[in-house]
Amino acid sequence: MDYRLAIDSEVLHFFLSLDEDEQAQILRWFGKLKALPFTRGRYTVLDSVGRDVEVSIVSSYLVYHWTDHAVKTVNVIGMERA
């Protein structure tokens, strides 16, 4: 079974505010992240429950994500301008 991609609603709203070129670039990266769920970020931070969250730099944005391998889901939980 392939991994699923779950995108937080706040990330989705932020993503939809970007121009088409930025959206296309980030969508391609989301596809790569889904296909390669073991992808490590540039660095790691801890979330409120102590879970490691990968922070990747995509274009000029920071994307926060973690993978739940038990249910084969990549969770994109944050995005902001770098």
Beta strands, then each sheet from edge to edge (+ up, - down):
strand 1: 4-7
strand 2: 43-46
strand 3: 52-58
strand 4: 61-68
strand 5: 73-81
sheet 1: 1+ 5+ 4- 3+ 2-
end
